[in-house]
């Protein structure tokens, strides 16, 4: 089965285009972590799961890359803005998940600052990406592409993220369905929280009105829900089919991504086998320890939320 949709392609492409600092745990890992923090009942836990994925809500706005970069920094560093704006219990549940994602002392800290069981002082995803990059550089098919180091590291980051998300199905076979279920409700509180938290700063940064900033934020949330649903569908496939689907989608856009760096290939070049190899190798690299790192990260996040008084 192939997942061939424009939105999924965009989701995969943004992972490649984002700067290295933007790489972190994938959506499946964030969904799993907040799914384990089940203390508020099934409905509100679903809000937590969507909230945990939502800091990446602006990562797909290619139409406004400057806004995208600014808001990524806001959601991952100034994440408490959302918590302070939440008042109702459903809103607090969304905000609880949102805060759990953060890059300072949340789940993303172990992904790209310091891993707990692997990648200490680097981050689990970054450390694995460095190993994967070395593997890719050892094969002729990759060598022939003459990809610069920095670009190669971005690609390796993306491949590791996708590989770990597929592996999450081994820990929770229903993780794809859970992501879909969490994203399906309209979550009217989420865009409202995001607007209250970030519209003013975006308006000042971009030189636009508060209304324009609010519309941009609300439309980003709608887009992100659709992307999350379709990405969750990809994770309902078996491992081999999921690898193939993700590799095909990456290949559809890889040439455009690399062209942005001045790297072009002859017409008809098919990168699918190489990308599939990269995702598969990422899975091999992470299979033995990803579950321990995710479990340790879950405990770390739970403790940090308590330390910072994030509870509802």
C-alpha positions as CSV (number, residue, x, y, z in Angstrom):
1,X,0.0,0.0,0.0
2,X,1.3,3.5,-0.9
3,X,0.5,6.7,0.9
4,X,0.6,9.2,-2.0
5,X,-0.8,12.5,-0.9
6,X,0.5,16.0,-1.4
7,X,0.3,16.7,2.3
8,X,2.3,13.7,3.4
9,X,5.0,14.7,0.8
10,X,5.0,18.2,2.3
11,X,5.4,16.7,5.8
12,X,8.4,14.7,4.7
13,X,10.0,17.6,2.8
14,X,9.8,19.9,5.7
15,X,11.8,17.5,7.7
16,X,14.6,17.7,5.1
17,X,14.4,21.5,4.7
18,X,14.4,22.4,8.4
19,X,17.7,23.5,9.9
20,X,19.5,20.9,12.0
21,X,18.3,22.4,15.3
22,X,14.8,21.6,14.2
23,X,15.3,17.9,14.2
24,X,14.0,16.1,17.3
25,X,11.8,13.2,18.1
26,X,9.2,12.4,15.5
27,X,5.5,12.8,16.0
28,X,5.0,9.1,16.9
29,X,7.5,9.4,19.8
30,X,5.8,12.5,21.1
31,X,2.4,10.9,20.8
32,X,3.6,7.8,22.7
33,X,5.2,9.8,25.5
34,X,2.1,11.7,26.3
35,X,0.0,8.6,25.8
36,X,1.9,7.1,28.7
37,X,1.1,10.1,30.9
38,X,-2.4,8.9,31.3
39,X,-3.7,10.5,34.5
40,X,-6.6,12.7,33.3
41,X,-9.0,10.3,31.6
42,X,-9.2,9.0,28.0
43,X,-10.6,12.2,26.4
44,X,-8.2,14.6,28.0
45,X,-5.3,12.2,27.3
46,X,-6.2,12.5,23.6
47,X,-5.8,16.2,24.0
48,X,-2.4,15.7,25.6
49,X,-1.3,13.6,22.7
50,X,-2.3,16.2,20.1
51,X,-0.8,18.9,22.2
52,X,2.5,17.0,22.4
53,X,2.7,17.0,18.6
54,X,1.5,20.6,18.1
55,X,4.8,22.5,18.7
56,X,5.7,21.4,15.2
57,X,2.5,22.9,13.9
58,X,4.3,25.6,11.8
59,X,7.0,23.4,10.3
60,X,5.0,22.9,7.1
61,X,4.5,26.6,6.1
62,X,6.7,26.7,3.0
63,X,4.7,29.7,1.8
64,X,6.1,31.8,4.6
65,X,9.5,30.3,5.5
66,X,10.5,33.4,7.7
67,X,7.3,33.0,9.7
68,X,7.9,29.2,9.9
69,X,11.4,29.7,11.4
70,X,10.3,32.4,13.8
71,X,7.4,30.4,15.1
72,X,9.4,27.1,15.4
73,X,11.7,29.0,17.8
74,X,8.7,30.3,19.7
75,X,6.9,27.0,20.2
76,X,10.1,25.1,21.2
77,X,11.7,27.8,23.5
78,X,8.8,30.0,24.6
79,X,6.5,27.1,25.1
80,X,5.1,28.2,28.5
81,X,3.2,31.0,26.7
82,X,0.7,28.3,25.7
83,X,0.4,27.0,29.3
84,X,-0.2,30.5,30.7
85,X,-3.1,31.0,28.2
86,X,-4.9,27.7,29.0
87,X,-7.9,28.0,31.3
88,X,-10.4,25.2,30.8
89,X,-9.4,21.6,31.5
90,X,-9.5,20.6,27.8
91,X,-7.2,23.5,27.1
92,X,-4.9,22.6,30.0
93,X,-4.7,19.1,28.6
94,X,-3.6,20.4,25.2
95,X,-1.1,22.8,26.9
96,X,0.2,20.0,29.1
97,X,1.1,18.0,26.1
98,X,2.5,21.1,24.3
99,X,4.9,21.8,27.2
100,X,6.1,18.2,27.4
101,X,7.5,18.5,23.9
102,X,9.9,21.4,24.6
103,X,13.5,21.7,23.7
104,X,14.8,23.2,27.0
105,X,13.8,20.5,29.5
106,X,11.2,18.4,27.6
107,X,11.2,15.5,25.3
108,X,13.2,17.2,22.6
109,X,16.0,17.9,25.0
110,X,17.1,14.2,24.9
111,X,16.7,14.2,21.1
112,X,19.2,16.9,20.3
113,X,21.0,18.1,23.4
114,X,21.8,15.1,25.6
115,X,20.4,11.6,25.3
116,X,20.0,9.5,28.5
117,X,20.9,6.0,27.4
118,X,22.8,7.0,24.2
119,X,24.1,10.2,22.7
120,X,24.9,12.0,26.0
121,X,26.0,15.6,25.4
122,X,24.8,15.3,21.8
123,X,21.2,14.0,21.8
124,X,20.0,10.6,20.8
125,X,18.8,11.6,17.3
126,X,21.9,13.6,16.5
127,X,24.3,10.9,17.7
128,X,22.5,8.2,15.6
129,X,22.4,10.6,12.6
130,X,26.2,10.9,12.8
131,X,26.6,7.2,12.7
132,X,24.1,6.8,9.8
133,X,25.8,9.6,7.8
134,X,29.0,7.6,8.1
135,X,27.3,4.5,6.7
136,X,25.8,6.4,3.8
137,X,29.1,7.9,3.0
138,X,30.6,4.4,2.7
139,X,28.4,3.4,-0.3
140,X,29.1,4.3,-3.9
141,X,25.5,5.4,-4.6
142,X,25.7,8.1,-1.9
143,X,29.3,9.1,-2.8
144,X,28.2,9.7,-6.3
145,X,25.8,12.4,-5.2
146,X,28.6,14.7,-3.8
147,X,26.4,15.9,-1.0
148,X,28.0,18.5,1.3
149,X,28.5,17.5,5.0
150,X,25.9,19.8,6.4
151,X,23.2,18.7,3.9
152,X,24.1,15.1,4.5
153,X,23.7,15.5,8.2
154,X,20.2,17.0,7.7
155,X,19.3,14.0,5.5
156,X,20.6,11.6,8.1
157,X,18.6,13.3,10.8
158,X,15.4,12.9,8.8
159,X,16.1,9.3,8.0
160,X,16.7,8.5,11.7
161,X,13.5,10.3,12.7
162,X,11.5,8.3,10.2
163,X,13.2,5.1,11.2
164,X,12.4,5.6,14.9
165,X,8.8,6.5,14.1
166,X,8.4,3.2,12.3
167,X,10.1,1.3,15.1
168,X,7.6,2.8,17.6
169,X,5.0,0.5,16.1
170,X,6.9,-2.4,17.8
171,X,6.4,-0.7,21.2
172,X,2.8,0.3,20.4
173,X,1.3,-1.3,17.4
174,X,-1.6,1.2,17.4
175,X,0.5,4.3,17.5
176,X,-0.6,5.4,14.0
177,X,-4.3,5.0,14.9
178,X,-3.7,6.9,18.1
179,X,-2.1,9.8,16.2
180,X,-5.1,9.8,13.8
181,X,-7.6,9.8,16.7
182,X,-5.9,12.6,18.5
183,X,-5.8,14.8,15.4
184,X,-9.4,14.1,14.3
185,X,-11.3,16.3,16.8
186,X,-11.4,20.0,15.8
187,X,-9.6,21.0,19.0
188,X,-11.0,24.6,19.0
189,X,-8.8,25.4,22.0
190,X,-5.5,24.7,20.2
191,X,-5.6,27.5,17.6
192,X,-7.0,29.8,20.2
193,X,-4.2,29.0,22.6
194,X,-1.6,29.5,19.8
195,X,-3.1,32.8,18.7
196,X,-3.1,34.1,22.3
197,X,0.4,32.9,22.8
198,X,2.1,33.9,19.6
199,X,0.0,36.2,17.4
200,X,1.3,39.4,18.9
201,X,4.9,38.5,18.6
202,X,4.4,37.2,15.1
203,X,2.7,40.5,14.1
204,X,5.6,42.5,15.5
205,X,8.2,40.3,13.9
206,X,6.6,40.1,10.4
207,X,5.2,43.6,10.3
208,X,1.6,42.4,9.8
209,X,-1.6,43.0,11.7
210,X,-2.7,40.9,14.6
211,X,-5.6,39.6,12.5
212,X,-3.3,38.4,9.8
213,X,-1.1,36.8,12.3
214,X,-4.1,35.0,13.9
215,X,-5.3,33.8,10.5
216,X,-1.9,32.4,9.7
217,X,-1.7,30.6,13.0
218,X,-5.2,29.1,12.7
219,X,-4.7,27.9,9.2
220,X,-1.4,26.3,10.2
221,X,-3.2,24.3,12.9
222,X,-5.8,23.1,10.3
223,X,-3.0,22.0,7.9
224,X,-1.1,20.3,10.7
225,X,-4.1,18.2,11.7
226,X,-4.5,16.9,8.2
227,X,-0.8,16.2,8.0
228,X,-0.8,14.3,11.3
229,X,-3.8,12.2,10.2
230,X,-2.1,11.2,6.9
231,X,1.3,10.6,8.6
232,X,-0.5,8.3,11.2
233,X,-2.0,6.4,8.3
234,X,1.5,5.7,6.9
235,X,2.4,4.3,10.3
236,X,-0.4,1.8,10.2
237,X,1.4,-0.1,7.4
238,X,3.8,-3.0,8.1
239,X,7.5,-2.1,8.4
240,X,8.5,-2.9,4.8
241,X,5.5,-1.0,3.3
242,X,6.1,1.9,5.7
243,X,9.8,2.1,4.7
244,X,8.9,2.0,1.0
245,X,6.1,4.6,1.3
246,X,8.4,7.0,3.1
247,X,11.3,6.4,0.8
248,X,9.0,7.0,-2.3
249,X,7.7,10.3,-0.9
250,X,11.2,11.5,0.1
251,X,12.4,10.6,-3.4
252,X,9.5,12.6,-5.0
253,X,10.9,15.8,-3.3
254,X,14.6,15.1,-2.8
255,X,15.7,16.6,-6.0
256,X,13.9,19.9,-5.3
257,X,15.4,19.9,-1.8
258,X,18.9,19.3,-3.0
259,X,18.5,21.8,-5.8
260,X,18.0,24.5,-3.2
261,X,21.6,23.7,-2.2
262,X,22.8,23.8,-5.9
263,X,22.8,20.0,-6.2
264,X,21.2,18.6,-9.4
265,X,21.0,15.2,-10.9
266,X,20.3,13.9,-14.4
267,X,16.7,13.5,-15.4
268,X,15.2,10.2,-14.3
269,X,17.5,9.8,-11.3
270,X,15.6,7.7,-8.7
271,X,16.7,8.2,-5.1
272,X,14.0,5.8,-3.7
273,X,16.4,2.8,-3.2
274,X,19.0,4.9,-1.4
275,X,16.5,6.6,0.8
276,X,14.8,3.3,1.6
277,X,18.3,1.9,2.5
278,X,18.9,4.9,4.8
279,X,15.6,4.5,6.6
280,X,16.2,0.7,7.0
281,X,19.7,1.3,8.3
282,X,18.4,3.9,10.7
283,X,16.0,1.2,12.0
284,X,18.9,-1.2,12.4
285,X,21.0,1.4,14.3
286,X,18.1,2.3,16.6
287,X,16.4,-1.1,17.1
288,X,18.5,-2.2,20.0
289,X,18.2,0.9,22.2
290,X,15.4,3.3,20.9
291,X,12.8,1.8,23.3
292,X,15.1,2.3,26.3
293,X,15.8,5.9,25.3
294,X,12.1,6.6,24.7
295,X,11.2,5.0,28.1
296,X,14.0,7.0,29.8
297,X,12.8,10.2,28.1
298,X,9.2,9.5,29.2
299,X,10.4,9.3,32.8
300,X,12.5,12.4,32.4
301,X,9.6,14.4,31.0
302,X,7.3,13.2,33.7
303,X,9.8,14.4,36.4
304,X,10.5,17.7,34.7
305,X,6.8,18.5,34.4
306,X,6.5,17.9,38.1
307,X,9.5,20.0,38.9
308,X,8.1,22.9,36.9
309,X,4.6,22.6,38.3
310,X,2.9,21.7,35.1
311,X,-0.2,19.8,36.2
312,X,-4.0,20.2,35.9
